[in-house]
Amino acid sequence: MRKVAIFDIDGTVFRSSLAIELTEALIAEGIFPESARKEYEMQFKKWADREGKYQDYIDAIVKVFMKNIKGVHYADFSRVAEALVSERGKRVYRYTRDLVKELRRKRYFVLAISQSPKTILEGFCKNMGFHKVYGRMYELGPSDRFTGKIIDVHLIENKANIVRRAVKKEGLTLTGSIGVGDTESDIAFLELVDEPICFNPNSKLYRHAKRNNWKIIVERKDVIYELE
């Protein structure tokens, strides 16, 4: 049975959030209204000024995305996502980029799990060499326009269940498995693997990692540290 390596994507492989970049691009293209930006500008400023939480900023982005995706034609959405991957798809961390390459050489099944839209994830992760991608899927209605509903929302929000499903479906083994994440939302799947790696962790994941003696890696500028 083939070993599996599981990666979160936003902030772990991609040096930003695909959901944030995509929302900004949809506004820039006029597919989402310009006024949508005002709905998360305050949370962005608070986070940028280190007066607010990054998660609050992400939550505001997701709220704007869900509010405005209804009625958008899939072709327009796909076009913007494809252009974004082409322009910014190489903005990745060296540590995780090289780890994906190394694990592929060792014949690991490399799996990506993210809360970002699957359409943009598939383009980004294909270029990175991932074998399979799980992300948020949005329902399409008549004329290939989004309805504003998420498909299997309960599944994608539980990364541990996704890992169990993928292992069973693909005939994989968790023996010798590796997992890489950056926030507390990744703890559920990191607890399933033999070698959890906390990469640039936020404070909640960092504390959990320290208590459980998990590997902690930090990449800053052109230096990669392993914290003892």
N, CA, C and O of each residue as an XYZ file, in Angstrom:
912
protein
N       0.843     -1.199      0.000
C       0.000      0.000      0.000
C       0.880      1.251      0.000
O       1.922      1.296      0.654
N       0.449      2.238     -0.729
C       1.250      3.451     -0.907
C       1.102      4.393      0.276
O      -0.007      4.601      0.769
N       2.223      4.970      0.739
C       2.187      5.945      1.822
C       1.566      7.255      1.337
O       1.614      7.577      0.150
N       0.983      8.003      2.273
C       0.328      9.250      1.906
C       0.965     10.429      2.631
O       1.374     10.321      3.787
N       1.039     11.548      1.935
C       1.479     12.819      2.525
C       0.368     13.833      2.298
O      -0.091     14.017      1.170
N      -0.062     14.488      3.371
C      -1.200     15.408      3.303
C      -0.733     16.830      3.575
O      -0.031     17.081      4.554
N      -1.118     17.752      2.716
C      -0.729     19.151      2.856
C      -1.957     20.056      2.893
O      -2.854     19.936      2.060
N      -1.986     20.954      3.860
C      -2.826     22.138      3.737
C      -2.168     23.004      2.660
O      -0.984     22.821      2.378
N      -2.889     23.924      2.060
C      -2.322     24.716      0.963
C      -2.095     26.181      1.336
O      -0.971     26.674      1.239
N      -3.147     26.880      1.759
C      -3.032     28.316      2.020
C      -2.149     28.583      3.236
O      -2.437     28.117      4.338
N      -1.078     29.334      3.024
C      -0.167     29.655      4.111
C       0.781     28.527      4.445
O       1.649     28.680      5.304
N       0.627     27.382      3.770
C       1.489     26.224      4.010
C       2.332     25.915      2.775
O       3.530     25.656      2.885
N       1.711     25.943      1.616
C       2.424     25.823      0.347
C       2.387     27.164     -0.377
O       3.432     27.713     -0.727
N       1.190     27.689     -0.601
C       1.027     29.003     -1.238
C       1.286     30.096     -0.202
O       0.797     30.016      0.925
N       2.060     31.121     -0.586
C       2.453     32.148      0.366
C       1.377     33.225      0.553
O       1.680     34.408      0.708
N       0.165     32.803      0.533
C      -0.972     33.677      0.792
C      -2.169     32.760      0.916
O      -2.028     31.600      1.301
N      -3.342     33.266      0.596
C      -4.553     32.456      0.565
C      -5.128     32.526     -0.838
O      -5.353     33.615     -1.366
N      -5.367     31.377     -1.441
C      -5.967     31.364     -2.769
C      -7.355     31.989     -2.751
O      -7.771     32.620     -3.723
N      -8.077     31.810     -1.635
C      -9.419     32.392     -1.518
C      -9.353     33.920     -1.524
O     -10.172     34.582     -2.161
N      -8.373     34.470     -0.811
C      -8.196     35.928     -0.786
C      -7.828     36.441     -2.173
O      -8.440     37.381     -2.681
N      -6.823     35.816     -2.778
C      -6.348     36.264     -4.093
C      -7.453     36.157     -5.140
O      -7.586     37.028     -6.000
N      -8.240     35.094     -5.067
C      -9.314     34.896     -6.035
C     -10.424     35.925     -5.855
O     -10.949     36.455     -6.834
N     -10.777     36.205     -4.618
C     -11.804     37.222     -4.351
C     -11.368     38.584     -4.879
O     -12.155     39.299     -5.500
N     -10.105     38.940     -4.627
C      -9.572     40.210     -5.131
C      -9.600     40.246     -6.660
O      -9.928     41.273     -7.254
N      -9.253     39.121     -7.296
C      -9.230     39.061     -8.754
C     -10.631     39.172     -9.341
O     -10.825     39.815    -10.373
N     -11.604     38.549     -8.691
C     -12.989     38.629     -9.162
C     -13.534     40.053     -9.063
O     -14.332     40.480     -9.898
N     -13.099     40.778     -8.041
C     -13.483     42.187     -7.919
C     -12.808     43.001     -9.015
O     -13.446     43.828     -9.666
N     -11.514     42.764     -9.215
C     -10.761     43.501    -10.233
C     -11.332     43.292    -11.633
O     -11.265     44.187    -12.475
N     -11.898     42.097    -11.882
C     -12.473     41.780    -13.194
C     -13.909     42.281    -13.336
O     -14.503     42.176    -14.409
N     -14.459     42.819    -12.263
C     -15.822     43.318    -12.312
C     -16.879     42.228    -12.173
O     -18.068     42.486    -12.364
N     -16.459     41.031    -11.848
C     -17.408     39.929    -11.651
C     -18.067     40.038    -10.282
O     -19.266     39.793    -10.144
N     -17.291     40.404     -9.279
C     -17.830     40.818     -7.984
C     -17.825     42.345     -7.969
O     -16.932     42.944     -8.568
N     -18.770     42.992     -7.319
C     -18.807     44.450     -7.289
C     -17.646     45.047     -6.488
O     -17.154     44.438     -5.538
N     -17.226     46.222     -6.881
C     -16.150     46.926     -6.180
C     -16.497     47.147     -4.718
O     -15.612     47.145     -3.862
N     -17.776     47.339     -4.422
C     -18.223     47.593     -3.050
C     -17.959     46.409     -2.124
O     -17.934     46.567     -0.904
N     -17.763     45.215     -2.705
C     -17.529     44.016     -1.893
C     -16.254     44.146     -1.060
O     -16.169     43.604      0.042
N     -15.268     44.864     -1.590
C     -13.997     45.013     -0.885
C     -14.174     45.726      0.451
O     -13.460     45.445      1.414
N     -15.130     46.649      0.503
C     -15.350     47.405      1.741
C     -15.815     46.514      2.883
O     -15.671     46.873      4.051
N     -16.371     45.352      2.550
C     -16.911     44.469      3.573
C     -15.831     43.692      4.329
O     -16.102     43.102      5.375
N     -14.605     43.694      3.793
C     -13.520     43.037      4.545
C     -12.300     43.940      4.758
O     -11.310     43.520      5.359
N     -12.375     45.178      4.265
C     -11.247     46.098      4.407
C     -10.874     46.343      5.863
O      -9.690     46.400      6.193
N     -11.872     46.489      6.744
C     -11.586     46.762      8.139
C     -10.872     45.597      8.809
O      -9.933     45.796      9.579
N     -11.327     44.366      8.508
C     -10.682     43.198      9.095
C      -9.257     43.046      8.560
O      -8.355     42.626      9.286
N      -9.065     43.392      7.288
C      -7.714     43.345      6.735
C      -6.807     44.349      7.433
O      -5.678     44.023      7.799
N      -7.296     45.558      7.617
C      -6.489     46.589      8.267
C      -6.127     46.200      9.695
O      -4.996     46.402     10.136
N      -7.096     45.640     10.414
C      -6.819     45.222     11.789
C      -5.744     44.147     11.833
O      -4.852     44.160     12.682
N      -5.857     43.207     10.882
C      -4.845     42.152     10.842
C      -3.486     42.706     10.412
O      -2.467     42.365     11.013
N      -3.456     43.545      9.397
C      -2.207     44.122      8.910
C      -1.530     44.966      9.979
O      -0.302     45.022     10.050
N      -2.333     45.623     10.811
C      -1.793     46.437     11.906
C      -1.529     45.617     13.168
O      -1.151     46.163     14.204
N      -1.733     44.296     13.070
C      -1.556     43.374     14.199
C      -2.449     43.749     15.383
O      -2.062     43.631     16.546
N      -3.640     44.198     15.048
C      -4.646     44.514     16.065
C      -5.831     43.552     15.991
O      -6.716     43.588     16.846
N      -5.849     42.703     14.982
C      -6.938     41.747     14.813
C      -6.408     40.396     14.400
O      -5.212     40.244     14.151
N      -7.289     39.411     14.325
C      -6.903     38.047     14.002
C      -6.995     37.789     12.497
O      -7.891     38.291     11.817
N      -6.055     37.002     12.001
C      -6.069     36.616     10.590
C      -7.336     35.847     10.261
O      -7.901     36.011      9.179
N      -7.790     34.999     11.196
C      -8.987     34.205     10.955
C     -10.211     35.086     10.753
O     -11.099     34.748      9.970
N     -10.263     36.221     11.460
C     -11.387     37.147     11.275
C     -11.366     37.737      9.863
O     -12.412     37.946      9.249
N     -10.164     37.999      9.364
C     -10.007     38.511      7.997
C     -10.453     37.455      6.980
O     -11.173     37.765      6.031
N     -10.020     36.205      7.187
C     -10.414     35.118      6.297
C     -11.925     34.916      6.324
O     -12.552     34.729      5.281
N     -12.503     34.955      7.518
C     -13.957     34.774      7.655
C     -14.714     35.848      6.889
O     -15.749     35.578      6.278
N     -14.186     37.077      6.926
C     -14.825     38.183      6.199
C     -14.729     37.966      4.690
O     -15.672     38.262      3.955
N     -13.586     37.449      4.231
C     -13.400     37.136      2.816
C     -14.396     36.075      2.370
O     -15.046     36.215      1.334
N     -14.510     35.008      3.167
C     -15.425     33.910      2.828
C     -16.866     34.410      2.764
O     -17.632     34.009      1.888
N     -17.223     35.279      3.687
C     -18.582     35.838      3.703
C     -18.856     36.630      2.422
O     -19.931     36.515      1.834
N     -17.891     37.421      2.001
C     -18.031     38.199      0.765
C     -18.117     37.266     -0.445
O     -18.922     37.480     -1.350
N     -17.286     36.241     -0.446
C     -17.283     35.287     -1.557
C     -18.642     34.602     -1.681
O     -19.212     34.525     -2.770
N     -19.149     34.111     -0.564
C     -20.431     33.404     -0.577
C     -21.576     34.331     -0.989
O     -22.518     33.902     -1.656
N     -21.494     35.578     -0.597
C     -22.540     36.545     -0.916
C     -22.589     36.860     -2.403
O     -23.660     37.097     -2.961
N     -21.422     36.862     -3.041
C     -21.348     37.347     -4.422
C     -21.186     36.264     -5.491
O     -21.292     36.562     -6.680
N     -20.936     35.029     -5.097
C     -20.714     33.981     -6.095
C     -22.018     33.561     -6.775
O     -21.999     33.067     -7.903
N     -23.138     33.755     -6.098
C     -24.425     33.355     -6.673
C     -24.687     34.112     -7.981
O     -24.611     35.339     -8.040
N     -24.996     33.339     -9.020
C     -25.301     33.939    -10.319
C     -24.102     34.106    -11.231
O     -24.267     34.411    -12.412
N     -22.886     33.912    -10.707
C     -21.682     34.039    -11.535
C     -21.571     32.825    -12.461
O     -21.782     31.691    -12.031
N     -21.243     33.064    -13.717
C     -21.111     31.972    -14.684
C     -19.789     31.244    -14.444
O     -18.756     31.864    -14.190
N     -19.846     29.920    -14.529
C     -18.650     29.120    -14.251
C     -17.505     29.478    -15.197
O     -16.348     29.485    -14.776
N     -17.794     29.772    -16.443
C     -16.741     30.087    -17.413
C     -15.957     31.327    -16.988
O     -14.734     31.366    -17.119
N     -16.658     32.335    -16.481
C     -15.982     33.548    -16.009
C     -15.132     33.243    -14.771
O     -13.989     33.688    -14.662
N     -15.700     32.491    -13.864
C     -14.998     32.103    -12.635
C     -13.734     31.308    -12.963
O     -12.660     31.574    -12.424
N     -13.881     30.342    -13.844
C     -12.755     29.489    -14.229
C     -11.658     30.286    -14.927
O     -10.470     30.051    -14.704
N     -12.063     31.222    -15.766
C     -11.092     32.052    -16.486
C     -10.239     32.863    -15.525
O      -9.018     32.927    -15.674
N     -10.875     33.480    -14.543
C     -10.146     34.286    -13.561
C      -9.222     33.402    -12.721
O      -8.079     33.769    -12.449
N      -9.727     32.234    -12.313
C      -8.914     31.311    -11.509
C      -7.687     30.847    -12.284
O      -6.585     30.789    -11.736
N      -7.878     30.520    -13.547
C      -6.766     30.050    -14.383
C      -5.714     31.138    -14.567
O      -4.515     30.863    -14.509
N      -6.159     32.371    -14.789
C      -5.224     33.485    -14.960
C      -4.449     33.749    -13.679
O      -3.260     34.065    -13.719
N      -5.117     33.622    -12.553
C      -4.469     33.849    -11.252
C      -3.387     32.813    -10.990
O      -2.299     33.155    -10.526
N      -3.677     31.555    -11.282
C      -2.682     30.494    -11.098
C      -1.486     30.722    -12.020
O      -0.338     30.531    -11.619
N      -1.763     31.127    -13.247
C      -0.693     31.389    -14.203
C       0.209     32.526    -13.731
O       1.428     32.472    -13.897
N      -0.395     33.548    -13.147
C       0.367     34.727    -12.722
C       1.079     34.525    -11.388
O       2.211     34.980    -11.220
N       0.427     33.842    -10.430
C       0.969     33.794     -9.069
C       1.206     32.384     -8.534
O       1.498     32.210     -7.351
N       1.082     31.392     -9.389
C       1.196     30.009     -8.947
C       2.553     29.608     -8.414
O       2.670     28.588     -7.735
N       3.584     30.389     -8.707
C       4.923     30.063     -8.209
C       5.265     30.776     -6.905
O       6.394     30.687     -6.424
N       4.311     31.470     -6.345
C       4.551     32.164     -5.072
C       4.344     31.187     -3.915
O       3.345     31.233     -3.198
N       5.315     30.318     -3.768
C       5.216     29.231     -2.801
C       6.405     29.279     -1.840
O       7.404     29.955     -2.085
N       6.265     28.543     -0.746
C       7.376     28.402      0.198
C       8.352     27.358     -0.333
O       7.941     26.343     -0.896
N       9.628     27.606     -0.154
C      10.651     26.681     -0.647
C      10.591     25.349      0.100
O      10.745     24.287     -0.502
N      10.366     25.411      1.412
C      10.388     24.186      2.211
C       9.319     23.204      1.733
O       9.621     22.044      1.453
N       8.080     23.662      1.641
C       7.007     22.753      1.245
C       7.066     22.407     -0.240
O       6.721     21.290     -0.626
N       7.495     23.338     -1.068
C       7.681     23.041     -2.494
C       8.664     21.886     -2.668
O       8.400     20.935     -3.404
N       9.802     21.985     -1.977
C      10.834     20.954     -2.111
C      10.413     19.652     -1.437
O      10.792     18.566     -1.877
N       9.622     19.766     -0.360
C       9.151     18.558      0.317
C       8.200     17.771     -0.583
O       8.272     16.543     -0.633
N       7.315     18.463     -1.290
C       6.410     17.790     -2.227
C       7.226     17.033     -3.279
O       6.924     15.878     -3.580
N       8.250     17.671     -3.836
C       9.088     17.032     -4.847
C       9.794     15.805     -4.283
O       9.865     14.762     -4.933
N      10.317     15.941     -3.063
C      11.026     14.825     -2.437
C      10.090     13.639     -2.184
O      10.456     12.488     -2.425
N       8.898     13.927     -1.704
C       7.955     12.851     -1.392
C       7.449     12.164     -2.653
O       7.195     10.960     -2.646
N       7.303     12.917     -3.725
C       6.925     12.295     -4.998
C       8.023     11.346     -5.477
O       7.735     10.267     -5.995
N       9.275     11.750     -5.302
C      10.391     10.872     -5.690
C      10.375      9.574     -4.875
O      10.774      8.512     -5.353
N       9.900      9.696     -3.629
C       9.818      8.522     -2.757
C       8.513      7.756     -2.957
O       8.207      6.822     -2.215
N       7.753      8.165     -3.968
C       6.515      7.488     -4.384
C       5.382      7.608     -3.365
O       4.524      6.728     -3.280
N       5.379      8.677     -2.605
C       4.230      8.987     -1.758
C       3.061      9.439     -2.624
O       3.256     10.020     -3.692
N       1.860      9.171     -2.161
C       0.660      9.754     -2.746
C       0.480     11.110     -2.066
O       0.252     11.173     -0.858
N       0.580     12.196     -2.836
C       0.589     13.542     -2.250
C      -0.807     14.158     -2.397
O      -1.311     14.357     -3.503
N      -1.403     14.448     -1.252
C      -2.803     14.873     -1.171
C      -2.902     16.303     -0.638
O      -2.232     16.657      0.332
N      -3.733     17.113     -1.271
C      -3.964     18.496     -0.824
C      -5.377     18.631     -0.277
O      -6.337     18.148     -0.877
N      -5.494     19.301      0.881
C      -6.807     19.574      1.474
C      -6.855     21.047      1.846
O      -5.983     21.540      2.561
N      -7.867     21.745      1.364
C      -7.957     23.180      1.599
C      -9.410     23.635      1.648
O     -10.304     22.974      1.120
N      -9.625     24.770      2.288
C     -10.951     25.391      2.315
C     -11.156     26.330      1.125
O     -12.239     26.893      0.966
N     -10.145     26.502      0.299
C     -10.286     27.349     -0.882
C     -11.093     26.616     -1.956
O     -11.217     25.392     -1.909
N     -11.647     27.364     -2.931
C     -12.442     26.727     -3.992
C     -11.640     25.699     -4.783
O     -10.486     25.941     -5.139
N     -12.248     24.565     -5.052
C     -11.541     23.478     -5.719
C     -11.099     23.862     -7.127
O     -10.068     23.382     -7.600
N     -11.851     24.707     -7.794
C     -11.499     25.094     -9.166
C     -10.107     25.691     -9.237
O      -9.325     25.325    -10.115
N      -9.781     26.600     -8.334
C      -8.446     27.214     -8.365
C      -7.410     26.281     -7.757
O      -6.250     26.293     -8.168
N      -7.812     25.483     -6.794
C      -6.892     24.529     -6.185
C      -6.372     23.529     -7.199
O      -5.187     23.197     -7.200
N      -7.255     23.049     -8.061
C      -6.855     22.028     -9.025
C      -5.766     22.541     -9.953
O      -4.812     21.821    -10.248
N      -5.899     23.774    -10.413
C      -4.868     24.343    -11.277
C      -3.561     24.543    -10.542
O      -2.492     24.207    -11.052
N      -3.650     25.089     -9.343
C      -2.445     25.345     -8.549
C      -1.755     24.040     -8.174
O      -0.542     23.911     -8.341
N      -2.511     23.074     -7.669
C      -1.930     21.833     -7.161
C      -1.422     20.923     -8.278
O      -0.477     20.162     -8.070
N      -2.032     20.993     -9.449
C      -1.536     20.216    -10.588
C      -0.122     20.655    -10.932
O       0.749     19.822    -11.182
N       0.104     21.957    -10.945
C       1.433     22.481    -11.249
C       2.455     22.089    -10.186
O       3.642     21.955    -10.481
N       1.991     21.906     -8.945
C       2.873     21.545     -7.837
C       3.153     20.049     -7.784
O       4.082     19.623     -7.096
N       2.375     19.249     -8.489
C       2.622     17.818     -8.508
C       1.772     16.998     -7.554
O       2.113     15.850     -7.269
N       0.676     17.551     -7.053
C      -0.210     16.796     -6.177
C      -1.003     15.762     -6.986
O      -1.350     15.981     -8.147
N      -1.272     14.644     -6.337
C      -2.021     13.585     -7.003
C      -3.535     13.785     -6.895
O      -4.276     13.412     -7.805
N      -3.992     14.365     -5.798
C      -5.429     14.554     -5.596
C      -5.653     15.799     -4.739
O      -4.838     16.145     -3.883
N      -6.783     16.460     -4.995
C      -7.104     17.720     -4.332
C      -8.520     17.672     -3.768
O      -9.461     17.256     -4.444
N      -8.651     18.106     -2.522
C      -9.973     18.304     -1.931
C     -10.114     19.777     -1.569
O      -9.282     20.329     -0.849
N     -11.163     20.407     -2.068
C     -11.432     21.799     -1.747
C     -12.927     22.041     -1.758
O     -13.710     21.112     -1.961
N     -13.325     23.276     -1.540
C     -14.751     23.608     -1.529
C     -15.318     23.566     -2.944
O     -14.775     24.163     -3.873
N     -16.422     22.847     -3.076
C     -17.110     22.764     -4.367
C     -18.441     23.504     -4.266
O     -19.198     23.326     -3.312
N     -18.706     24.324     -5.254
C     -19.903     25.160     -5.256
C     -20.896     24.652     -6.293
O     -20.535     24.342     -7.429
N     -22.132     24.576     -5.882
C     -23.188     24.019     -6.726
C     -23.445     24.897     -7.957
O     -23.494     26.124     -7.870
N     -23.607     24.230     -9.098
C     -23.971     24.920    -10.339
C     -25.434     24.662    -10.650
O     -25.915     23.534    -10.541
N     -26.122     25.699    -11.032
C     -27.522     25.587    -11.396
C     -27.704     25.670    -12.898
O     -26.775     25.366    -13.647
N     -28.876     26.074    -13.354
C     -29.146     26.221    -14.790
C     -28.162     27.189    -15.451
O     -27.745     28.177    -14.847
N     -27.807     26.896    -16.677
C     -26.906     27.749    -17.469
C     -25.521     27.867    -16.853
O     -24.815     28.848    -17.087
N     -25.127     26.863    -16.060
C     -23.788     26.829    -15.455
C     -23.486     28.058    -14.612
O     -22.377     28.592    -14.641
N     -24.486     28.496    -13.865
C     -24.281     29.595    -12.930
C     -24.365     29.071    -11.493
O     -25.167     28.193    -11.177
N     -23.507     29.640    -10.632
C     -23.452     29.177     -9.249
C     -24.727     29.543     -8.489
O     -25.289     30.626     -8.657
N     -25.159     28.612     -7.653
C     -26.368     28.835     -6.857
C     -26.064     29.513     -5.521
O     -26.970     30.025     -4.863
N     -24.792     29.516     -5.121
C     -24.418     30.070     -3.822
C     -24.351     29.030     -2.720
O     -24.100     29.364     -1.562
N     -24.576     27.761     -3.075
C     -24.526     26.682     -2.091
C     -23.238     25.875     -2.225
O     -22.710     25.704     -3.324
N     -22.744     25.386     -1.097
C     -21.554     24.545     -1.081
C     -21.982     23.074     -1.098
O     -22.925     22.686     -0.409
N     -21.282     22.271     -1.885
C     -21.550     20.832     -1.939
C     -20.741     20.126     -0.857
O     -19.545     20.382     -0.715
N     -21.376     19.244     -0.093
C     -20.696     18.475      0.965
C     -19.931     19.374      1.932
O     -18.764     19.117      2.227
N     -20.579     20.420      2.424
C     -19.911     21.379      3.300
C     -19.400     20.723      4.575
O     -18.336     21.096      5.071
N     -20.132     19.759      5.114
C     -19.709     19.116      6.365
C     -18.457     18.268      6.166
O     -17.645     18.136      7.081
N     -18.298     17.695      4.977
C     -17.115     16.890      4.706
C     -15.872     17.759      4.616
O     -14.869     17.466      5.267
N     -15.916     18.817      3.826
C     -14.724     19.629      3.597
C     -14.280     20.346      4.859
O     -13.102     20.678      4.993
N     -15.189     20.590      5.781
C     -14.804     21.269      7.020
C     -14.170     20.316      8.028
O     -13.653     20.763      9.052
N     -14.201     19.020      7.760
C     -13.561     18.043      8.635
C     -12.438     17.353      7.867
O     -12.670     16.379      7.151
N     -11.221     17.868      8.023
C     -10.109     17.370      7.224
C      -9.734     15.938      7.586
O      -9.225     15.200      6.742
N      -9.982     15.537      8.837
C      -9.689     14.158      9.227
C     -10.562     13.180      8.462
O     -10.091     12.127      8.034
N     -11.839     13.524      8.288
C     -12.742     12.649      7.538
C     -12.341     12.558      6.067
O     -12.484     11.510      5.437
N     -11.840     13.664      5.532
C     -11.375     13.654      4.143
C     -10.190     12.708      3.989
O     -10.112     11.948      3.024
N      -9.265     12.762      4.950
C      -8.101     11.880      4.903
C      -8.537     10.420      4.953
O      -8.049      9.593      4.183
N      -9.449     10.111      5.854
C      -9.930      8.721      5.966
C     -10.585      8.267      4.663
O     -10.383      7.135      4.224
N     -11.364      9.147      4.051
C     -12.025      8.811      2.784
C     -10.996      8.586      1.689
O     -11.097      7.620      0.932
N     -10.013      9.461      1.597
C      -9.003      9.350      0.549
C      -8.157      8.088      0.717
O      -7.839      7.408     -0.259
N      -7.798      7.784      1.965
C      -6.991      6.590      2.230
C      -7.734      5.337      1.784
O      -7.148      4.442      1.175
N      -9.018      5.278      2.089
C      -9.829      4.120      1.708
C     -10.038      4.058      0.197
O      -9.903      2.998     -0.415
N     -10.370      5.204     -0.398
C     -10.688      5.250     -1.826
C      -9.481      4.948     -2.706
O      -9.598      4.269     -3.727
N      -8.307      5.463     -2.297
C      -7.106      5.338     -3.119
C      -6.246      4.133     -2.742
O      -5.227      3.875     -3.382
N      -6.651      3.399     -1.710
C      -5.880      2.232     -1.291
C      -4.542      2.609     -0.679
O      -3.515      2.014     -1.003
N      -4.555      3.601      0.209
C      -3.330      4.122      0.818
C      -3.162      3.584      2.234
O      -4.043      2.910      2.766
N      -2.019      3.894      2.830
C      -1.780      3.542      4.221
C      -1.294      4.760      4.992
O      -0.550      5.587      4.465
N      -1.721      4.860      6.245
C      -1.256      5.943      7.118
C       0.041      5.571      7.836
O       0.625      6.403      8.531
N       0.484      4.348      7.674
C       1.775      3.936      8.228
C       2.885      4.654      7.468
O       2.990      4.527      6.249
N       3.702      5.400      8.180
C       4.756      6.183      7.537
C       4.266      7.466      6.909
O       4.994      8.099      6.144
N       3.031      7.865      7.220
C       2.422      9.051      6.608
C       2.991     10.350      7.172
O       3.538     10.388      8.274
N       2.844     11.409      6.384
C       3.326     12.753      6.737
C       2.190     13.740      6.535
O       1.418     13.624      5.583
N       2.091     14.717      7.438
C       1.093     15.766      7.293
C       1.711     17.122      7.566
O       2.553     17.255      8.454
N       1.300     18.131      6.809
C       1.841     19.484      6.965
C       0.697     20.480      7.046
O      -0.150     20.532      6.155
N       0.669     21.279      8.122
C      -0.374     22.285      8.296
C       0.152     23.506      9.014
O       1.277     23.506      9.513
N      -0.676     24.566      9.067
C      -0.194     25.811      9.668
C      -1.135     26.423     10.704
O      -0.762     27.392     11.365
N      -2.351     25.881     10.863
C      -3.275     26.439     11.856
C      -3.957     25.308     12.623
O      -3.810     24.132     12.290
N      -4.703     25.693     13.655
C      -5.379     24.697     14.491
C      -6.425     23.895     13.715
O      -6.800     22.803     14.141
N      -6.899     24.419     12.586
C      -7.872     23.669     11.787
C      -7.245     22.419     11.170
O      -7.957     21.536     10.692
N      -5.917     22.347     11.181
C      -5.212     21.198     10.621
C      -4.914     20.121     11.665
O      -4.453     19.034     11.316
N      -5.171     20.410     12.933
C      -4.832     19.463     13.997
C      -5.511     18.112     13.775
O      -4.897     17.068     13.998
N      -6.766     18.125     13.341
C      -7.524     16.877     13.189
C      -6.822     15.897     12.261
O      -6.764     14.705     12.564
N      -6.288     16.368     11.136
C      -5.614     15.425     10.243
C      -4.161     15.203     10.645
O      -3.605     14.142     10.362
N      -3.538     16.175     11.296
C      -2.163     15.984     11.761
C      -2.079     14.898     12.825
O      -1.060     14.220     12.953
N      -3.162     14.740     13.590
C      -3.189     13.694     14.614
C      -3.287     12.295     14.019
O      -3.032     11.311     14.715
N      -3.650     12.190     12.750
C      -3.787     10.885     12.097
C      -2.474     10.364     11.529
O      -2.316      9.157     11.344
N      -1.530     11.259     11.252
C      -0.322     10.849     10.532
C       0.802     10.477     11.486
O       0.788     10.843     12.661
N       1.780      9.740     10.958
C       2.930      9.333     11.772
C       3.904     10.479     11.999
O       4.560     10.545     13.038
N       4.000     11.382     11.025
C       4.942     12.504     11.147
C       4.227     13.833     10.866
O       4.191     14.286      9.722
N       3.660     14.453     11.900
C       3.034     15.768     11.712
C       4.091     16.864     11.676
O       5.012     16.879     12.492
N       3.948     17.771     10.729
C       4.860     18.910     10.600
C       4.043     20.193     10.670
O       3.129     20.403      9.873
N       4.380     21.041     11.624
C       3.693     22.327     11.774
C       4.574     23.383     11.125
O       5.644     23.716     11.634
N       4.110     23.902      9.997
C       4.922     24.818      9.194
C       4.407     26.243      9.364
O       3.238     26.523      9.095
N       5.285     27.146      9.813
C       4.886     28.526     10.105
C       3.580     28.553     10.909
O       2.634     29.239     10.523
N       3.520     27.814     12.020
C       2.242     27.652     12.724
C       1.763     28.931     13.394
O       2.563     29.767     13.814
N       0.430     29.071     13.487
C      -0.107     30.151     14.317
C       0.014     29.733     15.783
O       0.460     28.625     16.083
N      -0.379     30.614     16.682
C      -0.109     30.380     18.109
C      -0.809     29.132     18.644
O      -0.240     28.399     19.452
N      -2.051     28.888     18.192
C      -2.793     27.727     18.704
C      -2.153     26.421     18.254
O      -2.016     25.490     19.047
N      -1.768     26.350     17.005
C      -1.119     25.138     16.523
C       0.267     24.988     17.152
O       0.683     23.878     17.483
N       0.972     26.092     17.315
C       2.308     26.043     17.927
C       2.238     25.455     19.331
O       3.045     24.594     19.683
N       1.280     25.914     20.137
C       1.156     25.400     21.504
C       0.807     23.915     21.501
O       1.327     23.144     22.308
N      -0.079     23.521     20.585
C      -0.456     22.110     20.491
C       0.753     21.270     20.072
O       0.970     20.176     20.593
N       1.527     21.787     19.136
C       2.707     21.072     18.651
C       3.741     20.893     19.766
O       4.333     19.822     19.900
N       3.952     21.930     20.553
C       4.914     21.849     21.655
C       4.486     20.804     22.678
O       5.317     20.043     23.175
N       3.194     20.763     22.994
C       2.692     19.789     23.971
C       2.865     18.355     23.478
O       3.053     17.434     24.273
N       2.799     18.175     22.157
C       2.827     16.822     21.593
C       4.155     16.467     20.920
O       4.282     15.418     20.287
N       5.138     17.353     21.066
C       6.472     17.125     20.494
C       6.435     16.925     18.975
O       7.160     16.091     18.433
N       5.587     17.695     18.303
C       5.534     17.655     16.851
C       6.642     18.532     16.267
O       7.105     19.474     16.910
N       7.051     18.216     15.066
C       8.072     19.003     14.383
C       7.508     20.385     14.025
O       6.391     20.501     13.520
N       8.297     21.424     14.296
C       7.904     22.799     13.968
C       8.953     23.393     13.040
O      10.131     23.472     13.387
N       8.519     23.807     11.868
C       9.408     24.398     10.871
C       8.954     25.824     10.579
O       7.762     26.087     10.415
N       9.910     26.735     10.516
C       9.614     28.133     10.185
C      10.489     28.559      9.014
O      11.705     28.368      9.039
N       9.879     29.127      8.004
C      10.620     29.693      6.878
C      10.474     31.199      6.910
O       9.369     31.734      6.813
N      11.593     31.870      7.047
C      11.607     33.327      7.138
C      12.621     33.866      6.155
O      13.812     33.573      6.261
N      12.150     34.664      5.185
C      13.006     35.183      4.128
C      13.673     33.997      3.423
O      12.979     33.170      2.833
N      15.034     33.898      3.475
C      15.691     32.793      2.782
C      16.294     31.781      3.770
O      17.238     31.062      3.442
N      15.730     31.742      4.980
C      16.240     30.822      5.994
C      15.110     29.917      6.481
O      13.992     30.379      6.705
N      15.403     28.636      6.641
C      14.451     27.660      7.147
C      14.953     27.146      8.495
O      16.075     26.650      8.601
N      14.116     27.270      9.517
C      14.489     26.869     10.874
C      13.653     25.668     11.312
O      12.487     25.548     10.934
N      14.244     24.788     12.101
C      13.491     23.789     12.829
C      13.581     24.141     14.306
O      14.677     24.183     14.866
N      12.448     24.392     14.940
C      12.426     24.800     16.342
C      12.467     23.587     17.263
O      11.737     22.617     17.059
N      13.316     23.649     18.265
C      13.415     22.559     19.244
C      12.353     22.761     20.317
O      12.253     21.959     21.245
